[in-house]
Amino acid sequence: EHLNAQFGAVRFVYSKSLHIKKHAYQRHGVSLTPRKDIKPLLAVAKKFRKFRKYAWLKEYDSIALQQAVINLDVAFSNCFNPKLKARFPMFKRKHGKLLG
């Protein structure tokens, strides 16, 4: 039960981070990456936990939530690597993927 909830929290942070990255690029033309902007992006998971709306994330492992942000960056790197045939990162949901 708790493990399923942990996976749900990780999915939420991954999808929310993808939304933030897409929004930053579409609105401001800025590409956020952990290698370039490591502190703000990794802090995304921590900031979520401070907002009342996202207080439920405090129950889950912060390292797993931060790893979700790093995994998203790897997905973007793979997407733009011409040697790999990776597609653009997509929003996650419990059963399958949502369209990005």
N, CA, C and O atoms as a GROMACS GRO file, in nm:
protein
  400
    1GLU      N    1   0.083  -0.120   0.000
    1GLU     CA    2   0.000   0.000   0.000
    1GLU      C    3   0.087   0.126   0.000
    1GLU      O    4   0.069   0.215  -0.083
    2HIS      N    5   0.183   0.132   0.095
    2HIS     CA    6   0.269   0.250   0.102
    2HIS      C    7   0.358   0.261  -0.022
    2HIS      O    8   0.385   0.371  -0.070
    3LEU      N    9   0.403   0.148  -0.072
    3LEU     CA   10   0.488   0.148  -0.191
    3LEU      C   11   0.411   0.201  -0.313
    3LEU      O   12   0.465   0.278  -0.393
    4ASN      N   13   0.286   0.161  -0.326
    4ASN     CA   14   0.203   0.214  -0.436
    4ASN      C   15   0.186   0.364  -0.425
    4ASN      O   16   0.189   0.436  -0.524
    5ALA      N   17   0.168   0.411  -0.302
    5ALA     CA   18   0.154   0.555  -0.280
    5ALA      C   19   0.284   0.628  -0.312
    5ALA      O   20   0.282   0.738  -0.367
    6GLN      N   21   0.399   0.566  -0.279
    6GLN     CA   22   0.530   0.625  -0.311
    6GLN      C   23   0.545   0.639  -0.462
    6GLN      O   24   0.590   0.742  -0.512
    7PHE      N   25   0.508   0.534  -0.535
    7PHE     CA   26   0.515   0.540  -0.681
    7PHE      C   27   0.425   0.651  -0.736
    7PHE      O   28   0.460   0.719  -0.832
    8GLY      N   29   0.309   0.668  -0.674
    8GLY     CA   30   0.218   0.774  -0.715
    8GLY      C   31   0.279   0.912  -0.694
    8GLY      O   32   0.263   1.001  -0.777
    9ALA      N   33   0.348   0.929  -0.582
    9ALA     CA   34   0.413   1.057  -0.553
    9ALA      C   35   0.524   1.084  -0.655
    9ALA      O   36   0.540   1.197  -0.700
   10VAL      N   37   0.598   0.981  -0.690
   10VAL     CA   38   0.706   0.995  -0.788
   10VAL      C   39   0.647   1.031  -0.925
   10VAL      O   40   0.700   1.118  -0.994
   11ARG      N   41   0.538   0.965  -0.963
   11ARG     CA   42   0.471   0.999  -1.090
   11ARG      C   43   0.425   1.143  -1.091
   11ARG      O   44   0.439   1.214  -1.190
   12PHE      N   45   0.370   1.186  -0.978
   12PHE     CA   46   0.320   1.323  -0.968
   12PHE      C   47   0.434   1.423  -0.987
   12PHE      O   48   0.420   1.519  -1.063
   13VAL      N   49   0.546   1.402  -0.918
   13VAL     CA   50   0.660   1.495  -0.928
   13VAL      C   51   0.717   1.495  -1.069
   13VAL      O   52   0.752   1.600  -1.122
   14TYR      N   53   0.728   1.377  -1.132
   14TYR     CA   54   0.778   1.368  -1.269
   14TYR      C   55   0.688   1.450  -1.363
   14TYR      O   56   0.737   1.531  -1.441
   15SER      N   57   0.558   1.428  -1.354
   15SER     CA   58   0.465   1.497  -1.443
   15SER      C   59   0.461   1.647  -1.415
   15SER      O   60   0.454   1.727  -1.508
   16LYS      N   61   0.464   1.684  -1.288
   16LYS     CA   62   0.463   1.827  -1.253
   16LYS      C   63   0.592   1.894  -1.302
   16LYS      O   64   0.588   2.007  -1.350
   17SER      N   65   0.704   1.826  -1.290
   17SER     CA   66   0.831   1.880  -1.337
   17SER      C   67   0.830   1.895  -1.489
   17SER      O   68   0.882   1.992  -1.543
   18LEU      N   69   0.772   1.798  -1.557
   18LEU     CA   70   0.759   1.807  -1.703
   18LEU      C   71   0.674   1.929  -1.740
   18LEU      O   72   0.707   2.001  -1.834
   19HIS      N   73   0.567   1.950  -1.667
   19HIS     CA   74   0.482   2.068  -1.691
   19HIS      C   75   0.563   2.197  -1.671
   19HIS      O   76   0.552   2.289  -1.752
   20ILE      N   77   0.642   2.204  -1.566
   20ILE     CA   78   0.723   2.324  -1.537
   20ILE      C   79   0.825   2.347  -1.648
   20ILE      O   80   0.845   2.460  -1.692
   21LYS      N   81   0.891   2.239  -1.692
   21LYS     CA   82   0.992   2.253  -1.798
   21LYS      C   83   0.928   2.299  -1.929
   21LYS      O   84   0.982   2.386  -1.997
   22LYS      N   85   0.815   2.240  -1.964
   22LYS     CA   86   0.747   2.279  -2.088
   22LYS      C   87   0.700   2.424  -2.079
   22LYS      O   88   0.712   2.499  -2.176
   23HIS      N   89   0.646   2.462  -1.966
   23HIS     CA   90   0.598   2.599  -1.946
   23HIS      C   91   0.713   2.699  -1.956
   23HIS      O   92   0.700   2.803  -2.020
   24ALA      N   93   0.826   2.669  -1.892
   24ALA     CA   94   0.942   2.759  -1.895
   24ALA      C   95   0.992   2.777  -2.037
   24ALA      O   96   1.031   2.887  -2.076
   25TYR      N   97   0.991   2.670  -2.115
   25TYR     CA   98   1.039   2.680  -2.253
   25TYR      C   99   0.938   2.754  -2.341
   25TYR      O  100   0.977   2.840  -2.421
   26GLN      N  101   0.810   2.722  -2.328
   26GLN     CA  102   0.709   2.784  -2.414
   26GLN      C  103   0.691   2.933  -2.383
   26GLN      O  104   0.676   3.014  -2.474
   27ARG      N  105   0.693   2.968  -2.256
   27ARG     CA  106   0.668   3.108  -2.216
   27ARG      C  107   0.793   3.195  -2.222
   27ARG      O  108   0.786   3.311  -2.262
   28HIS      N  109   0.907   3.137  -2.182
   28HIS     CA  110   1.027   3.219  -2.165
   28HIS      C  111   1.143   3.177  -2.255
   28HIS      O  112   1.247   3.243  -2.257
   29GLY      N  113   1.127   3.067  -2.328
   29GLY     CA  114   1.234   3.019  -2.413
   29GLY      C  115   1.354   2.968  -2.336
   29GLY      O  116   1.465   2.963  -2.388
   30VAL      N  117   1.332   2.929  -2.211
   30VAL     CA  118   1.440   2.883  -2.123
   30VAL      C  119   1.431   2.732  -2.109
   30VAL      O  120   1.325   2.678  -2.082
   31SER      N  121   1.544   2.666  -2.129
   31SER     CA  122   1.549   2.522  -2.111
   31SER      C  123   1.614   2.492  -1.976
   31SER      O  124   1.733   2.519  -1.957
   32LEU      N  125   1.538   2.437  -1.884
   32LEU     CA  126   1.589   2.405  -1.751
   32LEU      C  127   1.645   2.264  -1.750
   32LEU      O  128   1.578   2.169  -1.791
   33THR      N  129   1.767   2.250  -1.703
   33THR     CA  130   1.827   2.117  -1.690
   33THR      C  131   1.898   2.108  -1.556
   33THR      O  132   1.953   2.207  -1.509
   34PRO      N  133   1.898   1.990  -1.493
   34PRO     CA  134   1.968   1.976  -1.366
   34PRO      C  135   2.118   2.005  -1.378
   34PRO      O  136   2.179   2.054  -1.283
   35ARG      N  137   2.177   1.974  -1.493
   35ARG     CA  138   2.321   2.000  -1.507
   35ARG      C  139   2.350   2.150  -1.503
   35ARG      O  140   2.451   2.193  -1.449
   36LYS      N  141   2.260   2.228  -1.562
   36LYS     CA  142   2.278   2.372  -1.569
   36LYS      C  143   2.214   2.442  -1.450
   36LYS      O  144   2.272   2.536  -1.394
   37ASP      N  145   2.099   2.398  -1.412
   37ASP     CA  146   2.021   2.463  -1.305
   37ASP      C  147   1.986   2.360  -1.197
   37ASP      O  148   1.870   2.347  -1.160
   38ILE      N  149   2.085   2.289  -1.148
   38ILE     CA  150   2.061   2.176  -1.058
   38ILE      C  151   1.983   2.215  -0.933
   38ILE      O  152   1.890   2.144  -0.894
   39LYS      N  153   2.018   2.325  -0.872
   39LYS     CA  154   1.952   2.361  -0.746
   39LYS      C  155   1.804   2.392  -0.764
   39LYS      O  156   1.721   2.340  -0.690
   40PRO      N  157   1.767   2.477  -0.861
   40PRO     CA  158   1.624   2.505  -0.876
   40PRO      C  159   1.541   2.382  -0.913
   40PRO      O  160   1.431   2.363  -0.862
   41LEU      N  161   1.596   2.297  -1.002
   41LEU     CA  162   1.516   2.182  -1.044
   41LEU      C  163   1.505   2.076  -0.936
   41LEU      O  164   1.397   2.020  -0.916
   42LEU      N  165   1.613   2.050  -0.866
   42LEU     CA  166   1.602   1.951  -0.758
   42LEU      C  167   1.521   2.006  -0.642
   42LEU      O  168   1.461   1.931  -0.566
   43ALA      N  169   1.519   2.137  -0.630
   43ALA     CA  170   1.439   2.199  -0.524
   43ALA      C  171   1.290   2.192  -0.557
   43ALA      O  172   1.207   2.214  -0.469
   44VAL      N  173   1.257   2.163  -0.682
   44VAL     CA  174   1.116   2.154  -0.720
   44VAL      C  175   1.046   2.052  -0.630
   44VAL      O  176   0.938   2.079  -0.577
   45ALA      N  177   1.107   1.936  -0.614
   45ALA     CA  178   1.046   1.832  -0.531
   45ALA      C  179   1.032   1.878  -0.387
   45ALA      O  180   0.932   1.851  -0.322
   46LYS      N  181   1.133   1.948  -0.337
   46LYS     CA  182   1.128   1.997  -0.199
   46LYS      C  183   1.024   2.107  -0.184
   46LYS      O  184   0.954   2.113  -0.082
   47LYS      N  185   1.014   2.195  -0.283
   47LYS     CA  186   0.918   2.305  -0.276
   47LYS      C  187   0.775   2.254  -0.276
   47LYS      O  188   0.688   2.307  -0.207
   48PHE      N  189   0.750   2.150  -0.355
   48PHE     CA  190   0.616   2.093  -0.358
   48PHE      C  191   0.572   2.055  -0.217
   48PHE      O  192   0.456   2.075  -0.180
   49ARG      N  193   0.664   2.002  -0.140
   49ARG     CA  194   0.632   1.953  -0.007
   49ARG      C  195   0.596   2.066   0.089
   49ARG      O  196   0.529   2.043   0.189
   50LYS      N  197   0.641   2.188   0.059
   50LYS     CA  198   0.616   2.301   0.148
   50LYS      C  199   0.480   2.366   0.125
   50LYS      O  200   0.424   2.427   0.216
   51PHE      N  201   0.427   2.354   0.004
   51PHE     CA  202   0.297   2.412  -0.025
   51PHE      C  203   0.187   2.330   0.040
   51PHE      O  204   0.192   2.207   0.040
   52ARG      N  205   0.090   2.397   0.095
   52ARG     CA  206  -0.021   2.328   0.162
   52ARG      C  207  -0.089   2.230   0.065
   52ARG      O  208  -0.129   2.120   0.103
   53LYS      N  209  -0.100   2.273  -0.059
   53LYS     CA  210  -0.164   2.190  -0.161
   53LYS      C  211  -0.090   2.057  -0.181
   53LYS      O  212  -0.151   1.955  -0.212
   54TYR      N  213   0.041   2.061  -0.162
   54TYR     CA  214   0.123   1.942  -0.185
   54TYR      C  215   0.182   1.886  -0.055
   54TYR      O  216   0.280   1.812  -0.059
   55ALA      N  217   0.124   1.920   0.058
   55ALA     CA  218   0.176   1.876   0.188
   55ALA      C  219   0.179   1.724   0.199
   55ALA      O  220   0.259   1.669   0.275
   56TRP      N  221   0.095   1.657   0.125
   56TRP     CA  222   0.091   1.510   0.130
   56TRP      C  223   0.222   1.448   0.083
   56TRP      O  224   0.250   1.332   0.114
   57LEU      N  225   0.305   1.523   0.008
   57LEU     CA  226   0.433   1.469  -0.039
   57LEU      C  227   0.533   1.452   0.075
   57LEU      O  228   0.632   1.381   0.059
   58LYS      N  229   0.509   1.516   0.188
   58LYS     CA  230   0.600   1.503   0.303
   58LYS      C  231   0.607   1.360   0.353
   58LYS      O  232   0.705   1.320   0.416
   59GLU      N  233   0.505   1.282   0.324
   59GLU     CA  234   0.500   1.143   0.371
   59GLU      C  235   0.594   1.052   0.293
   59GLU      O  236   0.617   0.938   0.333
   60TYR      N  237   0.649   1.100   0.183
   60TYR     CA  238   0.725   1.014   0.094
   60TYR      C  239   0.872   1.052   0.088
   60TYR      O  240   0.911   1.163   0.124
   61ASP      N  241   0.952   0.959   0.042
   61ASP     CA  242   1.097   0.973   0.038
   61ASP      C  243   1.139   1.088  -0.055
   61ASP      O  244   1.107   1.087  -0.174
   62SER      N  245   1.210   1.185   0.001
   62SER     CA  246   1.250   1.302  -0.078
   62SER      C  247   1.352   1.265  -0.185
   62SER      O  248   1.354   1.327  -0.291
   63ILE      N  249   1.435   1.167  -0.158
   63ILE     CA  250   1.536   1.127  -0.258
   63ILE      C  251   1.467   1.068  -0.381
   63ILE      O  252   1.509   1.094  -0.494
   64ALA      N  253   1.364   0.988  -0.359
   64ALA     CA  254   1.290   0.931  -0.473
   64ALA      C  255   1.224   1.042  -0.554
   64ALA      O  256   1.218   1.034  -0.677
   65LEU      N  257   1.173   1.144  -0.486
   65LEU     CA  258   1.109   1.254  -0.556
   65LEU      C  259   1.211   1.335  -0.636
   65LEU      O  260   1.182   1.378  -0.748
   66GLN      N  261   1.328   1.355  -0.579
   66GLN     CA  262   1.434   1.426  -0.652
   66GLN      C  263   1.483   1.343  -0.770
   66GLN      O  264   1.516   1.398  -0.875
   67GLN      N  265   1.488   1.212  -0.753
   67GLN     CA  266   1.532   1.124  -0.861
   67GLN      C  267   1.434   1.132  -0.979
   67GLN      O  268   1.475   1.116  -1.094
   68ALA      N  269   1.308   1.155  -0.952
   68ALA     CA  270   1.210   1.170  -1.059
   68ALA      C  271   1.246   1.289  -1.148
   68ALA      O  272   1.230   1.282  -1.270
   69VAL      N  273   1.293   1.397  -1.087
   69VAL     CA  274   1.334   1.516  -1.164
   69VAL      C  275   1.458   1.483  -1.247
   69VAL      O  276   1.468   1.524  -1.362
   70ILE      N  277   1.551   1.410  -1.189
   70ILE     CA  278   1.672   1.370  -1.263
   70ILE      C  279   1.635   1.277  -1.378
   70ILE      O  280   1.689   1.290  -1.488
   71ASN      N  281   1.544   1.183  -1.353
   71ASN     CA  282   1.500   1.092  -1.459
   71ASN      C  283   1.435   1.168  -1.575
   71ASN      O  284   1.451   1.130  -1.691
   72LEU      N  285   1.364   1.273  -1.543
   72LEU     CA  286   1.304   1.355  -1.648
   72LEU      C  287   1.413   1.420  -1.733
   72LEU      O  288   1.400   1.428  -1.856
   73ASP      N  289   1.520   1.467  -1.670
   73ASP     CA  290   1.629   1.528  -1.746
   73ASP      C  291   1.695   1.425  -1.837
   73ASP      O  292   1.730   1.457  -1.951
   74VAL      N  293   1.711   1.303  -1.789
   74VAL     CA  294   1.768   1.196  -1.873
   74VAL      C  295   1.676   1.170  -1.992
   74VAL      O  296   1.723   1.148  -2.103
   75ALA      N  297   1.546   1.171  -1.968
   75ALA     CA  298   1.451   1.150  -2.077
   75ALA      C  299   1.463   1.260  -2.183
   75ALA      O  300   1.456   1.232  -2.303
   76PHE      N  301   1.482   1.384  -2.139
   76PHE     CA  302   1.502   1.494  -2.234
   76PHE      C  303   1.633   1.478  -2.309
   76PHE      O  304   1.638   1.498  -2.430
   77SER      N  305   1.739   1.441  -2.239
   77SER     CA  306   1.869   1.420  -2.305
   77SER      C  307   1.858   1.312  -2.411
   77SER      O  308   1.911   1.326  -2.521
   78ASN      N  309   1.789   1.203  -2.378
   78ASN     CA  310   1.772   1.094  -2.473
   78ASN      C  311   1.688   1.137  -2.592
   78ASN      O  312   1.712   1.095  -2.705
   79CYS      N  313   1.590   1.220  -2.567
   79CYS     CA  314   1.500   1.267  -2.673
   79CYS      C  315   1.576   1.348  -2.778
   79CYS      O  316   1.549   1.335  -2.898
   80PHE      N  317   1.668   1.430  -2.734
   80PHE     CA  318   1.740   1.518  -2.826
   80PHE      C  319   1.873   1.460  -2.874
   80PHE      O  320   1.949   1.528  -2.943
   81ASN      N  321   1.902   1.337  -2.837
   81ASN     CA  322   2.023   1.270  -2.883
   81ASN      C  323   1.991   1.202  -3.016
   81ASN      O  324   1.907   1.112  -3.021
   82PRO      N  325   2.056   1.244  -3.125
   82PRO     CA  326   2.023   1.187  -3.257
   82PRO      C  327   2.057   1.038  -3.269
   82PRO      O  328   2.002   0.970  -3.356
   83LYS      N  329   2.144   0.987  -3.185
   83LYS     CA  330   2.181   0.846  -3.191
   83LYS      C  331   2.073   0.756  -3.132
   83LYS      O  332   2.065   0.637  -3.164
   84LEU      N  333   1.991   0.813  -3.046
   84LEU     CA  334   1.884   0.736  -2.983
   84LEU      C  335   1.751   0.769  -3.051
   84LEU      O  336   1.733   0.878  -3.105
   85LYS      N  337   1.661   0.676  -3.046
   85LYS     CA  338   1.530   0.698  -3.108
   85LYS      C  339   1.424   0.722  -3.000
   85LYS      O  340   1.310   0.678  -3.013
   86ALA      N  341   1.463   0.791  -2.897
   86ALA     CA  342   1.370   0.820  -2.787
   86ALA      C  343   1.273   0.929  -2.827
   86ALA      O  344   1.307   1.021  -2.902
   87ARG      N  345   1.152   0.918  -2.777
   87ARG     CA  346   1.050   1.019  -2.805
   87ARG      C  347   1.049   1.123  -2.695
   87ARG      O  348   1.114   1.108  -2.592
   88PHE      N  349   0.975   1.230  -2.718
   88PHE     CA  350   0.962   1.338  -2.621
   88PHE      C  351   0.901   1.282  -2.492
   88PHE      O  352   0.809   1.201  -2.499
   89PRO      N  353   0.950   1.324  -2.375
   89PRO     CA  354   0.895   1.275  -2.248
   89PRO      C  355   0.745   1.303  -2.238
   89PRO      O  356   0.695   1.405  -2.285
   90MET      N  357   0.676   1.209  -2.177
   90MET     CA  358   0.531   1.219  -2.165
   90MET      C  359   0.490   1.224  -2.018
   90MET      O  360   0.563   1.178  -1.930
   91PHE      N  361   0.373   1.282  -1.993
   91PHE     CA  362   0.319   1.282  -1.858
   91PHE      C  363   0.287   1.139  -1.817
   91PHE      O  364   0.248   1.057  -1.901
   92LYS      N  365   0.304   1.110  -1.689
   92LYS     CA  366   0.282   0.974  -1.638
   92LYS      C  367   0.147   0.965  -1.569
   92LYS      O  368   0.096   1.063  -1.514
   93ARG      N  369   0.091   0.847  -1.574
   93ARG     CA  370  -0.028   0.818  -1.495
   93ARG      C  371  -0.016   0.674  -1.447
   93ARG      O  372   0.075   0.602  -1.488
   94LYS      N  373  -0.106   0.632  -1.362
   94LYS     CA  374  -0.092   0.502  -1.297
   94LYS      C  375  -0.089   0.387  -1.398
   94LYS      O  376  -0.008   0.296  -1.385
   95HIS      N  377  -0.176   0.391  -1.496
   95HIS     CA  378  -0.182   0.283  -1.595
   95HIS      C  379  -0.151   0.340  -1.732
   95HIS      O  380  -0.241   0.388  -1.802
   96GLY      N  381  -0.025   0.334  -1.771
   96GLY     CA  382   0.014   0.384  -1.902
   96GLY      C  383   0.062   0.527  -1.896
   96GLY      O  384   0.104   0.576  -1.791
   97LYS      N  385   0.055   0.595  -2.010
   97LYS     CA  386   0.106   0.732  -2.020
   97LYS      C  387   0.000   0.824  -2.076
   97LYS      O  388  -0.086   0.784  -2.154
   98LEU      N  389   0.006   0.948  -2.034
   98LEU     CA  390  -0.079   1.052  -2.091
   98LEU      C  391  -0.005   1.116  -2.206
   98LEU      O  392   0.118   1.114  -2.210
   99LEU      N  393  -0.076   1.172  -2.297
   99LEU     CA  394  -0.011   1.241  -2.407
   99LEU      C  395   0.056   1.367  -2.357
   99LEU      O  396   0.001   1.437  -2.272
  100GLY      N  397   0.175   1.397  -2.409
  100GLY     CA  398   0.251   1.513  -2.367
  100GLY      C  399   0.207   1.634  -2.439
  100GLY      O  400   0.260   1.742  -2.416
   0.00000   0.00000   0.00000
